[in-house]
């Protein structure tokens, strides 16, 4: 069991996020502008603007019958995706990129993010829900290939981490995004894409992430194909008090065999209004993967995304706080 006492967690987290004063804050002291969403073109949409767009789409949907998409996914499984010998992942704590070889497996002692023994287990049947809705993200930042994780939250919207979409220290936006739900590897290490491969045609992330504020490390991608109809998708719930509750985190670690999905479960050991901390092992490449729970009433639902960690101390996810939940839901609704 992982029972290490966290004595410096709060102070460490404070050191990692800027301390700024804002005039336009809500009752919780949160800058309401940070809750707006930044698109891939740099346009800023407030939560209210997203709500207005979503309302228009919902009104139209009531009057129209959704067009058939038969045949729109043909040939997707034939698209070839491979990884170079080295891939990169972004570390939101150090605000730097780290390279990982795809040909060498690491021991647990070499991997930041593993606390004690590596307790993760591989998801071998990725077509089992809800793992079928989880996928691997491959994107370009400049000339480099980066990997992350994400999950469908409706037929064509992927929830992920903001640092998978934008690097604040270089002002770079992700390009050539691919999302592969339920990705796995065959015995030769080749990619198996049970539901096909989707392209990211639009994305947004919380404006607060432009200042590298970990409270806002969440974003969404709109894909060109509605693969979520085949893979299934997570529900969403606003994350309030989670301390002591068990959550599961799943994604694609860069330190494991390429295209393999891994999961872990554990209790939330402490939290703020926007960050949940746990001893679940998560390493580079799993960023953006869903942190979720299950209930008979709501089924499988995401409460946040894998975000960051302090080596040998804790790992953490960014919670879908009520305003974050609203922004993500409204972004998804506008594209339906």
KOLROBA-193694 format. One record per residue (C-alpha): residue number from 1; residue in one letter; x, y, z. Coordinates in steps of 0.1 Angstrom, whole numbers, plus 5000, padded with zeros to 4 digits. Each point is the difference from the previous one (the first is absolute). Example, Ala and Ser with C-alpha at 12.3 -4.5 7.8 and 13.67 -1.06 7.14 Angstrom:
BEGIN
@nr = 1, rest = a, xx = 5123, yy = 4955, zz = 5078;
@nr = 2, rest = s, xx = 5014, yy = 5034, zz = 4993;
! end
This chain:
BEGIN
@nr = 1, rest = x, xx = 5000, yy = 5000, zz = 5000;
@nr = 2, rest = x, xx = 5011, yy = 5035, zz = 4993;
@nr = 3, rest = x, xx = 4997, yy = 5018, zz = 5033;
@nr = 4, rest = x, xx = 5026, yy = 5028, zz = 4997;
@nr = 5, rest = x, xx = 4991, yy = 5031, zz = 5019;
@nr = 6, rest = x, xx = 4998, yy = 5031, zz = 4979;
@nr = 7, rest = x, xx = 5014, yy = 5028, zz = 5020;
@nr = 8, rest = x, xx = 5010, yy = 5024, zz = 4973;
@nr = 9, rest = x, xx = 4974, yy = 4994, zz = 4973;
@nr = 10, rest = x, xx = 4982, yy = 5033, zz = 5004;
@nr = 11, rest = x, xx = 5032, yy = 5021, zz = 5000;
@nr = 12, rest = x, xx = 5014, yy = 4981, zz = 4970;
@nr = 13, rest = x, xx = 4968, yy = 5006, zz = 4980;
@nr = 14, rest = x, xx = 5000, yy = 5037, zz = 5009;
@nr = 15, rest = x, xx = 5036, yy = 5003, zz = 4986;
@nr = 16, rest = x, xx = 4989, yy = 4985, zz = 4967;
@nr = 17, rest = x, xx = 4972, yy = 5025, zz = 4993;
@nr = 18, rest = x, xx = 5002, yy = 5037, zz = 4997;
@nr = 19, rest = x, xx = 4986, yy = 5022, zz = 5028;
@nr = 20, rest = x, xx = 4982, yy = 5029, zz = 4983;
@nr = 21, rest = x, xx = 4973, yy = 5024, zz = 5011;
@nr = 22, rest = x, xx = 4971, yy = 5006, zz = 4977;
@nr = 23, rest = x, xx = 4973, yy = 5026, zz = 5001;
@nr = 24, rest = x, xx = 4974, yy = 4979, zz = 4982;
@nr = 25, rest = x, xx = 4996, yy = 4971, zz = 5024;
@nr = 26, rest = x, xx = 4970, yy = 4980, zz = 5013;
@nr = 27, rest = x, xx = 4992, yy = 4992, zz = 5037;
@nr = 28, rest = x, xx = 5026, yy = 4972, zz = 5001;
@nr = 29, rest = x, xx = 5027, yy = 5024, zz = 4989;
@nr = 30, rest = x, xx = 5003, yy = 4984, zz = 4965;
@nr = 31, rest = x, xx = 5006, yy = 5022, zz = 4970;
@nr = 32, rest = x, xx = 4969, yy = 4995, zz = 4979;
@nr = 33, rest = x, xx = 5020, yy = 5008, zz = 4969;
@nr = 34, rest = x, xx = 5023, yy = 4970, zz = 5006;
@nr = 35, rest = x, xx = 4969, yy = 4978, zz = 4997;
@nr = 36, rest = x, xx = 4994, yy = 5011, zz = 4964;
@nr = 37, rest = x, xx = 5012, yy = 4976, zz = 4972;
@nr = 38, rest = x, xx = 5027, yy = 5008, zz = 4975;
@nr = 39, rest = x, xx = 4996, yy = 4984, zz = 4966;
@nr = 40, rest = x, xx = 5029, yy = 4988, zz = 4977;
@nr = 41, rest = x, xx = 4998, yy = 5033, zz = 4982;
@nr = 42, rest = x, xx = 5005, yy = 5020, zz = 5032;
@nr = 43, rest = x, xx = 4964, yy = 5012, zz = 5002;
@nr = 44, rest = x, xx = 4986, yy = 5002, zz = 5036;
@nr = 45, rest = x, xx = 4964, yy = 4989, zz = 5006;
@nr = 46, rest = x, xx = 4985, yy = 5006, zz = 5034;
@nr = 47, rest = x, xx = 4979, yy = 4974, zz = 5018;
@nr = 48, rest = x, xx = 4969, yy = 5021, zz = 4992;
@nr = 49, rest = x, xx = 5009, yy = 5002, zz = 4963;
@nr = 50, rest = x, xx = 5004, yy = 4962, zz = 4999;
@nr = 51, rest = x, xx = 4966, yy = 4996, zz = 5017;
@nr = 52, rest = x, xx = 4984, yy = 5022, zz = 4974;
@nr = 53, rest = x, xx = 5015, yy = 4980, zz = 4972;
@nr = 54, rest = x, xx = 4989, yy = 4967, zz = 5016;
@nr = 55, rest = x, xx = 4965, yy = 5014, zz = 5004;
@nr = 56, rest = x, xx = 4998, yy = 5008, zz = 4963;
@nr = 57, rest = x, xx = 5012, yy = 4965, zz = 4991;
@nr = 58, rest = x, xx = 4975, yy = 4984, zz = 5023;
@nr = 59, rest = x, xx = 4971, yy = 5020, zz = 4986;
@nr = 60, rest = x, xx = 5009, yy = 4990, zz = 4965;
@nr = 61, rest = x, xx = 5004, yy = 4964, zz = 5010;
@nr = 62, rest = x, xx = 4964, yy = 4999, zz = 5012;
@nr = 63, rest = x, xx = 4989, yy = 5009, zz = 4965;
@nr = 64, rest = x, xx = 5023, yy = 4979, zz = 4980;
@nr = 65, rest = x, xx = 5005, yy = 4963, zz = 4996;
@nr = 66, rest = x, xx = 5037, yy = 4991, zz = 5003;
@nr = 67, rest = x, xx = 5015, yy = 4991, zz = 4967;
@nr = 68, rest = x, xx = 5012, yy = 4965, zz = 4995;
@nr = 69, rest = x, xx = 5038, yy = 4996, zz = 5002;
@nr = 70, rest = x, xx = 5000, yy = 4966, zz = 4983;
@nr = 71, rest = x, xx = 5033, yy = 4995, zz = 4982;
@nr = 72, rest = x, xx = 5018, yy = 5030, zz = 5015;
@nr = 73, rest = x, xx = 5023, yy = 4977, zz = 5020;
@nr = 74, rest = x, xx = 5010, yy = 4976, zz = 4972;
@nr = 75, rest = x, xx = 5037, yy = 4996, zz = 4995;
@nr = 76, rest = x, xx = 5010, yy = 5016, zz = 5033;
@nr = 77, rest = x, xx = 5015, yy = 4968, zz = 5014;
@nr = 78, rest = x, xx = 5023, yy = 4999, zz = 4969;
@nr = 79, rest = x, xx = 5017, yy = 5033, zz = 5009;
@nr = 80, rest = x, xx = 5035, yy = 4993, zz = 5012;
@nr = 81, rest = x, xx = 5014, yy = 5016, zz = 5031;
@nr = 82, rest = x, xx = 5034, yy = 4993, zz = 5014;
@nr = 83, rest = x, xx = 5022, yy = 5016, zz = 5026;
@nr = 84, rest = x, xx = 5035, yy = 5011, zz = 4994;
@nr = 85, rest = x, xx = 5028, yy = 4985, zz = 5022;
@nr = 86, rest = x, xx = 4996, yy = 5029, zz = 5024;
@nr = 87, rest = x, xx = 4968, yy = 5018, zz = 5010;
@nr = 88, rest = x, xx = 4996, yy = 5029, zz = 5023;
@nr = 89, rest = x, xx = 4977, yy = 5008, zz = 5028;
@nr = 90, rest = x, xx = 4994, yy = 5033, zz = 5018;
@nr = 91, rest = x, xx = 5006, yy = 5004, zz = 5037;
@nr = 92, rest = x, xx = 4977, yy = 5027, zz = 5014;
@nr = 93, rest = x, xx = 5020, yy = 5002, zz = 5032;
@nr = 94, rest = x, xx = 5034, yy = 5009, zz = 4985;
@nr = 95, rest = x, xx = 4984, yy = 5015, zz = 4969;
@nr = 96, rest = x, xx = 5024, yy = 4980, zz = 4978;
@nr = 97, rest = x, xx = 4998, yy = 4972, zz = 4975;
@nr = 98, rest = x, xx = 5015, yy = 4966, zz = 5007;
@nr = 99, rest = x, xx = 5010, yy = 4974, zz = 4974;
@nr = 100, rest = x, xx = 4992, yy = 4963, zz = 5004;
@nr = 101, rest = x, xx = 5013, yy = 4972, zz = 4978;
@nr = 102, rest = x, xx = 4973, yy = 4977, zz = 4986;
@nr = 103, rest = x, xx = 5024, yy = 4971, zz = 4998;
@nr = 104, rest = x, xx = 5010, yy = 4997, zz = 5037;
@nr = 105, rest = x, xx = 4979, yy = 4992, zz = 5030;
@nr = 106, rest = x, xx = 5008, yy = 5016, zz = 5033;
@nr = 107, rest = x, xx = 5000, yy = 4985, zz = 5035;
@nr = 108, rest = x, xx = 4978, yy = 5016, zz = 5026;
@nr = 109, rest = x, xx = 5029, yy = 5016, zz = 5018;
@nr = 110, rest = x, xx = 5009, yy = 5020, zz = 4968;
@nr = 111, rest = x, xx = 4965, yy = 5014, zz = 4995;
@nr = 112, rest = x, xx = 4988, yy = 5032, zz = 5017;
@nr = 113, rest = x, xx = 4963, yy = 4995, zz = 5009;
@nr = 114, rest = x, xx = 5004, yy = 4965, zz = 5014;
@nr = 115, rest = x, xx = 4997, yy = 5001, zz = 5038;
@nr = 116, rest = x, xx = 5015, yy = 4969, zz = 5015;
@nr = 117, rest = x, xx = 4990, yy = 4969, zz = 4980;
@nr = 118, rest = x, xx = 4984, yy = 5005, zz = 4966;
@nr = 119, rest = x, xx = 4964, yy = 4990, zz = 5007;
@nr = 120, rest = x, xx = 4986, yy = 5006, zz = 4965;
@nr = 121, rest = x, xx = 4985, yy = 4972, zz = 4980;
@nr = 122, rest = x, xx = 4998, yy = 4998, zz = 4962;
@nr = 123, rest = x, xx = 4966, yy = 5001, zz = 4984;
@nr = 124, rest = x, xx = 5003, yy = 4971, zz = 4976;
@nr = 125, rest = x, xx = 4965, yy = 5002, zz = 4986;
@nr = 126, rest = x, xx = 4997, yy = 5036, zz = 4991;
@nr = 127, rest = x, xx = 4966, yy = 4995, zz = 4983;
@nr = 128, rest = x, xx = 4984, yy = 4995, zz = 5035;
@nr = 129, rest = x, xx = 4981, yy = 5031, zz = 5011;
@nr = 130, rest = x, xx = 5010, yy = 5025, zz = 5014;
@nr = 131, rest = x, xx = 5036, yy = 4993, zz = 4988;
@nr = 132, rest = x, xx = 4987, yy = 5000, zz = 4965;
@nr = 133, rest = x, xx = 4992, yy = 5037, zz = 5003;
@nr = 134, rest = x, xx = 5036, yy = 5007, zz = 5012;
@nr = 135, rest = x, xx = 5026, yy = 5006, zz = 4973;
@nr = 136, rest = x, xx = 5035, yy = 5011, zz = 4991;
@nr = 137, rest = x, xx = 5007, yy = 5035, zz = 4986;
@nr = 138, rest = x, xx = 5029, yy = 5006, zz = 4976;
@nr = 139, rest = x, xx = 5008, yy = 5036, zz = 4991;
@nr = 140, rest = x, xx = 5027, yy = 5022, zz = 4987;
@nr = 141, rest = x, xx = 5016, yy = 5030, zz = 5017;
@nr = 142, rest = x, xx = 5024, yy = 5014, zz = 4975;
@nr = 143, rest = x, xx = 5019, yy = 4971, zz = 4985;
@nr = 144, rest = x, xx = 4996, yy = 4978, zz = 5031;
@nr = 145, rest = x, xx = 4975, yy = 4972, zz = 5006;
@nr = 146, rest = x, xx = 4982, yy = 5001, zz = 5033;
@nr = 147, rest = x, xx = 4977, yy = 4975, zz = 5016;
@nr = 148, rest = x, xx = 4972, yy = 5004, zz = 5025;
@nr = 149, rest = x, xx = 4967, yy = 4983, zz = 5010;
@nr = 150, rest = x, xx = 4964, yy = 5010, zz = 4998;
@nr = 151, rest = x, xx = 4964, yy = 4987, zz = 5000;
@nr = 152, rest = x, xx = 4969, yy = 5004, zz = 4980;
@nr = 153, rest = x, xx = 4972, yy = 5019, zz = 5020;
@nr = 154, rest = x, xx = 4976, yy = 4999, zz = 4971;
@nr = 155, rest = x, xx = 5001, yy = 4987, zz = 4964;
@nr = 156, rest = x, xx = 5027, yy = 5024, zz = 4988;
@nr = 157, rest = x, xx = 5014, yy = 5019, zz = 5030;
@nr = 158, rest = x, xx = 5031, yy = 4989, zz = 5019;
@nr = 159, rest = x, xx = 5008, yy = 5012, zz = 5035;
@nr = 160, rest = x, xx = 5038, yy = 5004, zz = 5007;
@nr = 161, rest = x, xx = 5025, yy = 5022, zz = 5018;
@nr = 162, rest = x, xx = 5007, yy = 5035, zz = 4989;
@nr = 163, rest = x, xx = 5038, yy = 4993, zz = 4999;
@nr = 164, rest = x, xx = 4993, yy = 4975, zz = 4973;
@nr = 165, rest = x, xx = 4987, yy = 5028, zz = 4978;
@nr = 166, rest = x, xx = 5021, yy = 5031, zz = 5009;
@nr = 167, rest = x, xx = 5035, yy = 5006, zz = 5013;
@nr = 168, rest = x, xx = 5000, yy = 5034, zz = 5018;
@nr = 169, rest = x, xx = 5038, yy = 5004, zz = 5002;
@nr = 170, rest = x, xx = 5003, yy = 4999, zz = 4962;
@nr = 171, rest = x, xx = 4965, yy = 5012, zz = 4991;
@nr = 172, rest = x, xx = 4996, yy = 4969, zz = 4978;
@nr = 173, rest = x, xx = 4967, yy = 4984, zz = 4991;
@nr = 174, rest = x, xx = 4996, yy = 4963, zz = 4991;
@nr = 175, rest = x, xx = 4997, yy = 4991, zz = 4963;
@nr = 176, rest = x, xx = 4992, yy = 4969, zz = 4981;
@nr = 177, rest = x, xx = 4981, yy = 4985, zz = 5029;
@nr = 178, rest = x, xx = 4989, yy = 4963, zz = 4997;
@nr = 179, rest = x, xx = 4978, yy = 4983, zz = 5025;
@nr = 180, rest = x, xx = 4999, yy = 4962, zz = 5001;
@nr = 181, rest = x, xx = 4972, yy = 4986, zz = 5024;
@nr = 182, rest = x, xx = 5008, yy = 4967, zz = 5015;
@nr = 183, rest = x, xx = 5034, yy = 4999, zz = 4984;
@nr = 184, rest = x, xx = 5020, yy = 4969, zz = 5008;
@nr = 185, rest = x, xx = 5030, yy = 4981, zz = 4986;
@nr = 186, rest = x, xx = 5002, yy = 4966, zz = 4984;
@nr = 187, rest = x, xx = 5027, yy = 4974, zz = 5008;
@nr = 188, rest = x, xx = 5024, yy = 5017, zz = 4977;
@nr = 189, rest = x, xx = 4994, yy = 5034, zz = 5016;
@nr = 190, rest = x, xx = 4980, yy = 5014, zz = 4971;
@nr = 191, rest = x, xx = 4971, yy = 5023, zz = 5005;
@nr = 192, rest = x, xx = 4965, yy = 4985, zz = 5002;
@nr = 193, rest = x, xx = 4972, yy = 5026, zz = 4996;
@nr = 194, rest = x, xx = 4967, yy = 4981, zz = 5006;
@nr = 195, rest = x, xx = 4978, yy = 5030, zz = 4992;
@nr = 196, rest = x, xx = 5023, yy = 5019, zz = 4977;
@nr = 197, rest = x, xx = 5021, yy = 5032, zz = 5002;
@nr = 198, rest = x, xx = 4984, yy = 5034, zz = 5003;
@nr = 199, rest = x, xx = 5016, yy = 5034, zz = 4991;
@nr = 200, rest = x, xx = 4997, yy = 5029, zz = 5024;
@nr = 201, rest = x, xx = 4984, yy = 5028, zz = 4980;
@nr = 202, rest = x, xx = 4995, yy = 5025, zz = 5029;
@nr = 203, rest = x, xx = 5009, yy = 5003, zz = 5036;
@nr = 204, rest = x, xx = 4998, yy = 5023, zz = 5030;
@nr = 205, rest = x, xx = 5015, yy = 5002, zz = 5035;
@nr = 206, rest = x, xx = 4995, yy = 5022, zz = 5031;
@nr = 207, rest = x, xx = 5015, yy = 5034, zz = 4996;
@nr = 208, rest = x, xx = 5015, yy = 4997, zz = 5035;
@nr = 209, rest = x, xx = 5024, yy = 4974, zz = 4985;
@nr = 210, rest = x, xx = 5017, yy = 5028, zz = 4979;
@nr = 211, rest = x, xx = 5016, yy = 5010, zz = 5033;
@nr = 212, rest = x, xx = 5009, yy = 4963, zz = 5007;
@nr = 213, rest = x, xx = 4975, yy = 4999, zz = 5029;
@nr = 214, rest = x, xx = 4995, yy = 4964, zz = 5008;
@nr = 215, rest = x, xx = 4965, yy = 5008, zz = 5012;
@nr = 216, rest = x, xx = 4990, yy = 5004, zz = 4964;
@nr = 217, rest = x, xx = 5018, yy = 4970, zz = 4984;
@nr = 218, rest = x, xx = 4970, yy = 4987, zz = 4980;
@nr = 219, rest = x, xx = 4989, yy = 5003, zz = 4964;
@nr = 220, rest = x, xx = 4979, yy = 4984, zz = 4973;
@nr = 221, rest = x, xx = 5006, yy = 4988, zz = 4965;
@nr = 222, rest = x, xx = 4973, yy = 4998, zz = 4972;
@nr = 223, rest = x, xx = 5007, yy = 4970, zz = 4977;
@nr = 224, rest = x, xx = 4990, yy = 4998, zz = 4963;
@nr = 225, rest = x, xx = 4984, yy = 4966, zz = 5004;
@nr = 226, rest = x, xx = 4974, yy = 4990, zz = 5026;
@nr = 227, rest = x, xx = 5019, yy = 4970, zz = 5013;
@nr = 228, rest = x, xx = 4985, yy = 5004, zz = 5034;
@nr = 229, rest = x, xx = 4968, yy = 4984, zz = 4986;
@nr = 230, rest = x, xx = 5020, yy = 4968, zz = 4996;
@nr = 231, rest = x, xx = 5023, yy = 5002, zz = 5030;
@nr = 232, rest = x, xx = 4975, yy = 5014, zz = 5024;
@nr = 233, rest = x, xx = 5007, yy = 5030, zz = 5021;
@nr = 234, rest = x, xx = 5003, yy = 5011, zz = 5036;
@nr = 235, rest = x, xx = 4974, yy = 5021, zz = 5018;
@nr = 236, rest = x, xx = 5011, yy = 5031, zz = 5018;
@nr = 237, rest = x, xx = 4993, yy = 5011, zz = 5036;
@nr = 238, rest = x, xx = 5011, yy = 5032, zz = 5017;
@nr = 239, rest = x, xx = 5027, yy = 4991, zz = 5026;
@nr = 240, rest = x, xx = 4993, yy = 5014, zz = 5034;
@nr = 241, rest = x, xx = 5013, yy = 4982, zz = 5032;
@nr = 242, rest = x, xx = 5020, yy = 4969, zz = 4991;
@nr = 243, rest = x, xx = 5023, yy = 4994, zz = 5030;
@nr = 244, rest = x, xx = 4999, yy = 4964, zz = 5011;
@nr = 245, rest = x, xx = 4982, yy = 4988, zz = 4969;
@nr = 246, rest = x, xx = 5014, yy = 4974, zz = 4976;
@nr = 247, rest = x, xx = 5008, yy = 5012, zz = 4965;
@nr = 248, rest = x, xx = 5015, yy = 4982, zz = 4969;
@nr = 249, rest = x, xx = 5026, yy = 5016, zz = 4977;
@nr = 250, rest = x, xx = 5007, yy = 4985, zz = 4966;
@nr = 251, rest = x, xx = 5022, yy = 5009, zz = 4971;
@nr = 252, rest = x, xx = 5030, yy = 4992, zz = 4978;
@nr = 253, rest = x, xx = 5034, yy = 5003, zz = 5018;
@nr = 254, rest = x, xx = 5029, yy = 5009, zz = 4978;
@nr = 255, rest = x, xx = 5023, yy = 4977, zz = 5021;
@nr = 256, rest = x, xx = 4980, yy = 4969, zz = 4991;
@nr = 257, rest = x, xx = 4997, yy = 4981, zz = 4968;
@nr = 258, rest = x, xx = 4986, yy = 5024, zz = 4973;
@nr = 259, rest = x, xx = 4963, yy = 5000, zz = 4995;
@nr = 260, rest = x, xx = 4992, yy = 4982, zz = 5033;
@nr = 261, rest = x, xx = 4974, yy = 5013, zz = 5025;
@nr = 262, rest = x, xx = 5006, yy = 4998, zz = 5037;
@nr = 263, rest = x, xx = 4977, yy = 5007, zz = 5030;
@nr = 264, rest = x, xx = 5002, yy = 5005, zz = 5038;
@nr = 265, rest = x, xx = 4976, yy = 5007, zz = 5028;
@nr = 266, rest = x, xx = 5003, yy = 5016, zz = 5034;
@nr = 267, rest = x, xx = 4985, yy = 5025, zz = 5024;
@nr = 268, rest = x, xx = 5003, yy = 5038, zz = 4997;
@nr = 269, rest = x, xx = 5023, yy = 5009, zz = 5029;
@nr = 270, rest = x, xx = 4994, yy = 5037, zz = 5000;
@nr = 271, rest = x, xx = 4986, yy = 5027, zz = 4977;
@nr = 272, rest = x, xx = 4994, yy = 5036, zz = 4993;
@nr = 273, rest = x, xx = 4970, yy = 5013, zz = 4981;
@nr = 274, rest = x, xx = 5017, yy = 4992, zz = 4967;
@nr = 275, rest = x, xx = 5027, yy = 4975, zz = 5007;
@nr = 276, rest = x, xx = 4997, yy = 4964, zz = 5013;
@nr = 277, rest = x, xx = 5031, yy = 4982, zz = 5013;
@nr = 278, rest = x, xx = 5005, yy = 4962, zz = 5003;
@nr = 279, rest = x, xx = 5026, yy = 4973, zz = 5001;
@nr = 280, rest = x, xx = 4989, yy = 4984, zz = 4967;
@nr = 281, rest = x, xx = 5030, yy = 4994, zz = 4978;
@nr = 282, rest = x, xx = 4999, yy = 5022, zz = 4969;
@nr = 283, rest = x, xx = 5029, yy = 5008, zz = 4978;
@nr = 284, rest = x, xx = 5008, yy = 5021, zz = 4969;
@nr = 285, rest = x, xx = 4977, yy = 4993, zz = 4971;
@nr = 286, rest = x, xx = 4970, yy = 4993, zz = 5023;
@nr = 287, rest = x, xx = 4993, yy = 5037, zz = 5002;
@nr = 288, rest = x, xx = 4964, yy = 5009, zz = 4989;
@nr = 289, rest = x, xx = 4987, yy = 4965, zz = 5008;
@nr = 290, rest = x, xx = 4967, yy = 4999, zz = 5019;
@nr = 291, rest = x, xx = 4998, yy = 4999, zz = 5037;
@nr = 292, rest = x, xx = 4966, yy = 4984, zz = 5006;
@nr = 293, rest = x, xx = 4975, yy = 4982, zz = 5022;
@nr = 294, rest = x, xx = 4970, yy = 4978, zz = 4995;
@nr = 295, rest = x, xx = 4965, yy = 5001, zz = 5015;
@nr = 296, rest = x, xx = 4968, yy = 4981, zz = 4992;
@nr = 297, rest = x, xx = 4983, yy = 5034, zz = 4995;
@nr = 298, rest = x, xx = 5025, yy = 5016, zz = 4976;
@nr = 299, rest = x, xx = 5021, yy = 4971, zz = 4987;
@nr = 300, rest = x, xx = 5036, yy = 5008, zz = 4993;
@nr = 301, rest = x, xx = 5008, yy = 5037, zz = 5002;
@nr = 302, rest = x, xx = 5031, yy = 5021, zz = 4999;
@nr = 303, rest = x, xx = 5008, yy = 5024, zz = 5028;
@nr = 304, rest = x, xx = 5032, yy = 5014, zz = 4986;
@nr = 305, rest = x, xx = 5031, yy = 4992, zz = 4981;
@nr = 306, rest = x, xx = 5035, yy = 4987, zz = 5009;
@nr = 307, rest = x, xx = 5022, yy = 5031, zz = 5003;
@nr = 308, rest = x, xx = 5032, yy = 4999, zz = 5020;
@nr = 309, rest = x, xx = 5019, yy = 4987, zz = 5030;
@nr = 310, rest = x, xx = 5028, yy = 5006, zz = 5025;
@nr = 311, rest = x, xx = 5025, yy = 4971, zz = 4998;
@nr = 312, rest = x, xx = 4998, yy = 4977, zz = 5030;
@nr = 313, rest = x, xx = 4973, yy = 5022, zz = 5016;
@nr = 314, rest = x, xx = 4967, yy = 4998, zz = 4981;
@nr = 315, rest = x, xx = 4984, yy = 5001, zz = 4966;
@nr = 316, rest = x, xx = 4971, yy = 5023, zz = 4991;
@nr = 317, rest = x, xx = 4971, yy = 5006, zz = 4976;
@nr = 318, rest = x, xx = 4983, yy = 5033, zz = 4991;
@nr = 319, rest = x, xx = 4964, yy = 4998, zz = 5011;
@nr = 320, rest = x, xx = 4970, yy = 5009, zz = 4980;
@nr = 321, rest = x, xx = 4989, yy = 5027, zz = 5024;
@nr = 322, rest = x, xx = 4965, yy = 5013, zz = 4993;
@nr = 323, rest = x, xx = 5011, yy = 5028, zz = 4977;
@nr = 324, rest = x, xx = 5024, yy = 4977, zz = 4982;
@nr = 325, rest = x, xx = 4973, yy = 4974, zz = 4997;
@nr = 326, rest = x, xx = 4977, yy = 5027, zz = 4984;
@nr = 327, rest = x, xx = 5026, yy = 5011, zz = 4975;
@nr = 328, rest = x, xx = 5008, yy = 4964, zz = 4989;
@nr = 329, rest = x, xx = 4964, yy = 4990, zz = 4997;
@nr = 330, rest = x, xx = 4991, yy = 5031, zz = 4980;
@nr = 331, rest = x, xx = 5030, yy = 4996, zz = 4977;
@nr = 332, rest = x, xx = 4989, yy = 4964, zz = 4993;
@nr = 333, rest = x, xx = 4963, yy = 5011, zz = 4995;
@nr = 334, rest = x, xx = 5009, yy = 5026, zz = 4974;
@nr = 335, rest = x, xx = 5013, yy = 4974, zz = 4976;
@nr = 336, rest = x, xx = 4971, yy = 4975, zz = 5002;
! end
